[in-house]
């Protein structure tokens, strides 16, 4: 067992107990102007893109806003930026 500082805790990727998607974990940890690249290997949903998950997080976190862009060529991934 080890005691952690707040900075050390923030640096460790954790997940909520009921939410298991790795992209959601990173979305919830993002600060304004943070940018992540979601590669196809990280996104396993066939019926939706990461933009869908961003919209759900925006509904749950008032005041949050994400911008999602598709990386070219198609199928190469998505870039997500937290703008608010």
Beta strands, then each sheet from edge to edge (+ up, - down):
strand 1: 35-38
strand 2: 66-70
strand 3: 78-82
sheet 1: 1+ 3- 2+
end
